[in-house]
Amino acid sequence: MAAAPVLQVVIGLHVGSGLVAVMCGAGAMLTRKGSRRHRRAGRLHLAGLVTLGATAPALAAVDWPHRWHLAVLGAIALGCAAIGYTAVRVVRPPRLRAHIAGMGCAYIAMLTAFYVDNGPRLPLWNLLPPLALWLLPAAVGIPVLIRALRRLPVSEGRTRPTQV
C-alpha cells in the first residue's frame, strides 16, 4: 500500500534535508574554519538538520512504538547543534571548542539515527548486530572530534584568570 501523499512529501523532505545535512556538514568540517565556504556549508548543514529534526517526529509517529528513539536522536542532534551554533553566533568571545563539540555531536547523532533506521536494509551494514548500528557512528566520530579539539590552540576558549 502506498503512503499517503502528505507522508510521501514529508519523507521526500526528510531524505533531501538529510542529504543536505550530511554533505554540507562534511563540507564545513573539511573547509578552513571561519572562511566564507565554511560558514555557508555550516548554515546549509544547520538548515538541513533543523528540517530533519522537524520531520523526524512526524515520521516516527507513523510507527511510534518501534521508532520513537529516532525522534529522541533528532532532538539530541538539534540540541547539540543549538549549543554549537550559540557558541559562535551569540557568545562573545566565540567559544570554538563548544562550537566544534556541539556540531560534531549533532553530526554523530544524525548519523546514528540514519544507521539505526536504515542499516538493517543496507548491504554489509545488514550483517552487523543491531548494537553496532548504535555504536559505530560514535566509535568513529568521537576520536575524530577529539582530534579536532586537540588541534585548537591551548588558549582557545579559556578566559584570562582573574587576580585576587
N, C-alpha and C positions, 0 to 999 in steps of 0.2 A: 504494500500500500504506500503510495507516495505521500510525502509530508505535505501539510497544508502550505499554500503559497506564502503565507506570512512566515512560517517556520523556515521555508526554503530561503527566504530573503535574509532572515536572521543568521542562518547557517552560512550563507554566502558572505555576509558582512563579517562574521566571526572568522571565517577562514582567510578572507582577504586581509583583515586587520592583523591576523596572526602572522601572515607572510610579511606584511609591512613591519611589524614589530620585531620579528626575528632578523630580517635583513638590515633594517635601519639600526637596530641595536648593535649588531655586529659591525656595521659601518661606523657607528660612534666609537666603538671600542678600538677600532683599527686606525682612526684618524688622530691627528695631533690635537691634544686636548685644548679646548678654548678656541680652536680655529672655526671659521665660518662653516666648513663642512661638518665638523663635529657637532656644532650647535644645531645645524639643520637636520642632520641624521638623528640627533637626540630628540628634537621636537617631534619628528615623524615617528620615532620609536615610541615616545610617550603617547602620542595620539593613537597609535595602533594598540598600545597596551590599555589605554582607557576604553577604547571600543571593545577590546577583548573582555575587559572586566565588566563592561555594561551588558554584553551579550551572554556571558558565561552563566549567570543565574537563570536566564530565560531558557537556555539550552539544557541546563541541569534540571530545571523544573519538569521537563518532559518525562524524565525518569528519576525523580528526586531520590528515592531510596538507594539507587545504585550510582548516582552522580553528584550527590551533594558536596562531596570532597572537592570537586572541580570548582565549584563556586567559592569554597574556602581558599583554595590555592589562588584563585583570581583575586580575592580580597587581600591575601598576603602580598601578592605581586603589586597590587595597586598601593598598598600601604608602604611597602619598601620603596617604590618609585616616588611616592609623595615625599618621603624622607630625603631621597636623593635629589629631587627637584628643589625642595625647600632649602637644602644645604647650600646650593649655589645661586639660587634666584632670590631668596628672601633674606637669608642670614648674611650679615656683613661683619667682618670679612668672610668671604665664602669658605666653607669647610669642605675641601676636596675629598678628604677621607670619607666623610659621611656621604658625599655625593657618589663616590665610586662604590662604596659598600651598599648603599641603598639601591642604586641602579643595577649593580651586579646581582644582588639577591633577588631583585624583581625578575631579572632575566632567567635566573636559575628556577624560580618558582614557575615562571611561564613555561619553560621547557619541561619541567616536571609534570605539569598538568597535561601538556601535549603527549608526552610519552606514556603516562599512566592511562590516558584515554585511548590513544592510538597505537601504542606499542604492540598490544596483542594482535593487531592486524597488519603489522609491518614485517617485511621479510627480515630475518635474522633477529630482530627485536622480539618476535613472537616465540623465539626459542628460550628467552630469558625468563627466570621466575618473576612473578609479579613484584616482589620486593625490590628486585634490581631496577625495575622501571621507576620506582620511587627514589632510589638512592643514587643511581648513576649520574643524573644531571648535577647533583651536589658534589659527588665524588670527583667529577671533572671540573666543575665551576669554582668550587671553593679554593683549591690550590691556585687556579688562575687569578682569582680575586685577591688572595693573599699576596701573590707575586706583584700584582698591580699596586697594592697598598704599600708594599715594601719598597717599591721603586720611587715613591714620593720622597721629597726631601724631608729630613728629620724634623725641621722646623715647621713643616706644613701642618696646619690645623691646631697648632698649640698657641696658646696666648702667652704673652710675656708674664713671668711670675711677678706677683706683687711683693713689694718690700714692706716688711713690717717694722 
